[in-house]
Amino acid sequence: MWRTRTNKQKRKIVVLLDTEPTWGGEHQYALTLMECVKKADRSIEFQAVCGNRFWRQWCRENQVKIWNVSWPFLTERTQKLHIKYSFYSRAYAMNMTQFGKRLNQERIDAVLCTTQGFFIPNIKPKVIVPVHDLMHRYEGSFPEVREGYEERELIFSSKAKYAWCVLTDSEIGKLQFTESYAAYIRKNRPHVISLPYVAPKHIAECDEEFTDTPKKYVFYPAQFWRHKNHINLVKAIKILTAELEDIHLVLVGSEKNNKKIIQKYIVEENLTGYVTVKGFVSDGSLVYLYRHAVGMIMPSYFGPTNIPPLEAMALGCPVAVSNKYAMPEQVGDAGLLFDPDFPEEIAECIRKLWVDEDLRQKMIRKGYRRIEKWTQDSFNDRFQKIINKV
């Protein structure tokens, strides 16, 4: 039975931590949320379910109590039952799973998810969950989202039906969620809130670590998914080799479904002297690459927004990004824009940064001003207001 709590007792929130450092932006977002947890009101006690060694170590270092149970695994058939029958979902989730029993035992007030990949059953505590993108609906031609379409639909439908608050990255992201899952959204539930990304504090404060690079280069940090559009960026570099003999591109990121294709193209087009592929790098190397680059070029098809432009602006690196979704809104007049379908447009943005130092310095100054809109402190304040509403 759910017992009444007195005013003097602490409120309890359990946090679900499952990201890995190699996940890129999703992991950076989880770290941003946990910075908020560290600064939270002392009347709130945070506990955690950790899916890997990274987060277990983080919790030990920050004195966060770790549960020895995991988030309940539900088959696709069972998930469909949870979506269809609210009463069944509540009874099963709270009484038939070890996680639900622990919620009762600890008298948890809320559950905070730090990644969008969890299916949400109808549990008693209020659930706060992010939705980073719905690109399986808007960019379904890419295999990395098309192949998991049904699974994603169940996951996002569960958030619309049972979450208390959904955090989106932009007003476009908010609109996409409310339009896509209107059939499951009840009156004023969930609260769908735009809480834009910020440059992760640990990146902004990290000491740079020397990384071997050409003297002059442009830079793209992204996992090698097909939607990240490395291919058109490399094609842009090929165009520029006819004009700029010293042009160079540095790529870093975890290997996914497109790295071998990119490497093969680089070899076939005789671009090995113009493109360096470094794979996954440390935070210190990432900071070094931002600070010493001519610019950060992001031709990704996916948004609505992304974290690398924020990291770049915070570290004094000019940015050029795709003109899709909320990416223009994110960089404002501090970034150059291009159509990611056209290597010629990407090449022109790179050429401007490469040859015009006055433009670069102007963009760096604008970037510093722009990033003041999205600081960790402002993120903390907005997130604390959400927690207080629980």
Secondary structure, 3 states (H helix, E strand, C coil): CCCCCCCCCCEEEEEEECCCHHHCHHHHHHHHHHHHHHCCCCCEEEEEEECCHHHHHHHHHCCCEECCCCCCCCCHHHHHHHHHCHHHHHHHHHHCCHHHHHHHHHCCCEEEECCCCCCCCCCCCEEEEEECCCHHHHCCCCHHHHCCHHHHHHHHHHHHHHCCEEEECCHHHHHHHHHHCCCCCECCECEEEECCCCCCHHHHCCCCCCCCCCCCCEEEECCCCHHHCHHHHHHHHHHHCCCCCCCCEEEECCCCCCHHHHHHHHHHCCCCCCEEEEECCCHHHHHHHHHHCCEEEECCCCCCCCCHHHHHHHCCCCEEEECCCCHHHHHHHHEEEECCCCHHHHHHHHHHHHHCHHHHHHHHHHHHHHHCCCCHHHHHHHHHHHHHHC
